[in-house]
């Protein structure tokens, strides 16, 4: 095998990244492109998504952008269909689209606020996998990584109850889907990032400070994680190096849950 092929383990592969307009999603899309994949970027923000595709193009990668609200079944179906129409197949997906919701106690949440968070964070992952899995089976198999959170393993932070509930749901949905499709060549894993330097963390931190709440407990590493560090884990889980790993949750938190 040539050095070039070794450095491009996703050569000939097609990746789909939701929430690809910023933060972890953007880092993941860039990492897939560097590894040789053709990348479909999706986000509700055209500005963010198109900027990600410009960054990929600057690397010499092949990419396209499609706006999509992952809580909308028709939009998700169109997103996956557009990926296959544009690139001919689908091999890997990072279901990363999500929101934090308002900082409030559970009794202060409105039904509309609760539904919006759960629809995007949990229902959105289900809608994506419902479309991605048939496309991957048609391509001979594939790998999916769903973005959960340390909040999907611990009831924290207490003022984001819908977010916490939705991320616990992502962990469970990942596990049951992995068991269902392991024998058909589909691997499904989840990542559980901790405090990562992203726009979402900026919003959560600012809101917590306004409420006088200590949001992030002391991290043993003494720093935030970077989106690029999370992206490396996504790429590994989707690669052949993780070929016997499915149904797992990989915590990327600098020791926060240790």
N, C-alpha and C positions, 0 to 999 in steps of 0.2 A: 504494500500500500504506500502511495506517495505521501510526502509530508503535507502537501496541499490537502489531500483527502482527509488525513488525520486531523487537520486543523479545522475542517469543515464537516463535522459529523452529521449535519442536517442538510448536506447537499442533496438536491432533488426533492426535499421534503417541503411541505406547506404547513405553515403555522398560522393560527388565528389567535389574536389577543384582544380580549375585551377590556374596557377601561384603559385603553392603550394611549390615551392622550396626555398622561402625566404620571409622575411617581413610579410605583412599582410596575405598572403596565407598560409605560414607555421604556423603562429599563429592560423589561422582559422582551419587548418587541425588538429592541436594538440588539440584545444578546442573541436572539434567534437569527437575526439577519447576519451578525458576525459569524455565526456558526454555519452559515450557508443556506438557511431556509428562505423561501419566499414567504413574505409575511403580509397577512391581511390584518390591518389595524382597525379596531372599532372603538367608538366612544360616543357619548351623547354630545360632546363638544367638538364641532367641526374644526375649530381653531386648533385645539390641542391635538386632535388626531392627525390633522394635515401636517402639523409641525413635526410630529413623530415620523411621518412618512418622508418628509424632507430630510430629516436626520438620517434615516435609513438609506435614502437615495444618495446622500453625500458619502456614505460608506461603500457605495457601489451595489447596494442590495436591490432586489426586486420587491416592490411593495405596492399596496393600494389601501385606500381608506374607505370605509363605509360607516356612516352614522347609524347608530342603533340604540334604542332603549331596551335593555335586556329584560325588562319586566313586561314587554309587549311581545306576545307570541308571534304575531305576524312579522314584526321587525326582526326577531331572532331568526325565523325561518328564511327571511330574505337575506340576512347577513350570511348565513351558512351557504345558501344557494349561490350568492354572489361570489363567495370564496371559491367554490368548486367551479363555477362558470369561468372565473378569471384564471385560476391556476390549475384546474383539471383534477384536483384531489384535495383531501384534507388528512393530515397525518398527526398533528399535535395541536392542542389548544390550551390556552391559559385563560380560564374564566375568572377574571379579575375585577370586573365592574362592580362597584359597590359604593354605598354612602354611609355616613355615620349617624345621621339623624340628629334631632335636637338633644341638647343636654338637659335632662329633666328626670324627675323621679317617675316611677312607673304609674303612679296615680295621676300625674300631671300630663301624661301623654294623651293626645287625642287619638281617636280610632284612625283618622286619616294619616296622622304622622306614623303610627305603628304600621299600618298597612303599606305605606310607601317604602319604609326601610326593609320590611320583610319581603315585599314584592321584588325589590331590586336585588337584595343580597342573597336571598334563599330561593325564591321562585325563579329568579333570573338564572341562577346556576342550573336549576332543573330544566328550564326552557332551553338553555344552551346545550346541555348534554343530550337532551331529547333529539336535537337536530344534528349535533356533532357525531354522535355514536353511529347512526346509520351511514353517514358520509365516510367515517373512518373504516367501517366494516367493508364498504365498497372499495376502499383503497388497500384492504388487506390487514387492517389493524391500526392501532394508534395509541397515543398517550394523552391523558388529560390531567392538568393540575388546576385545582380550584383554590382560590384564595380564601382561607378562613382567617383566623387570628388567634393570638393568645387569649382573646376574649371568647373564643370558642372552646376553651379548655378551663377557664376560670371566670367566675362571675365578676369581672372587672373590665372597664370602670363602672361603678354603680349607677352613674347618671346617664348611661347609654343602654337602657334595658332592651330595646328592640334590636340594637346592633348586636349585643351579646347573645340574645336568643337566636338571631338569624345565623350567627357564626357557629354556634353549637349545632344548628341545623345543617350547615354546610359540612361539618365534620361527619355527621351521621349519614347524610346523603352520599358523600364520597365513599364511605365504607360499604354501604349497601349496593351502590352501583358497581364498585370494584368487584364485589363477590359475584354479582350477576353476570359480568362480562369478562371475567378473567380467563375463562375457557375459550373465548372468541377473539383473543388477541388484543383486547382493549385494557390498558392499565389506567387506573384513576387514583390519584393521590391528592392530598391537600397540604398546603403550607400554612403555618400559623405564625405570621410575623408579629414581632413585638413592637417596640417604639422605633419606627423607621422614619427617617427624615423626608417626609412627603407633605404635600399641601393639606391632606386630610389631618395629619398629626398637628400641623400648624393651627387648623381650625379648632380641633378638639382642645388643644392646649390653651388657646386664647379664650375659649368659652369657659374652660375650667377655672382659669385665673379670675375671670369676671365673677364667677360664682364662689370664689374663695375655696376651691376644692383642689387638693393635691392629687393630680391625675396619674402621674407616672411614679411608681415607687422606685427606690434606688436601684439602678442597674449595675450588676457586678462589673461590667466592662467600663462603666463610667462615661459612656457615650451613646449616641443614637446609632442605629444601623443605617446603611445606605440602601437605596433601591437597587443598586448594582449588585450588592451582596445577596439580596433576595433573588434577583434574576438568575444568579449563578446556580442557586438551588433549583429553580424552576427548570433551567436547561438540563441540569443533571437528571432530574426526575423524569424528564421526557426522553432522555437519551438511552441508548442500549446499555450504558454502564449501570442503569437501574432496571434492567430487564426483568428481574425477579422481585421487584418491589411494586406492590399495589395495595390499595386500601389503607395506606398509612397517612399519618399526619406528621409533618416535619416542622418542628418548632425552630424559628429563627429569631431569637429574642435576646441574645447576649447574656443568657443565664437568668433572665427575669423570673422564669418559673422554676428554676433549680431549687 
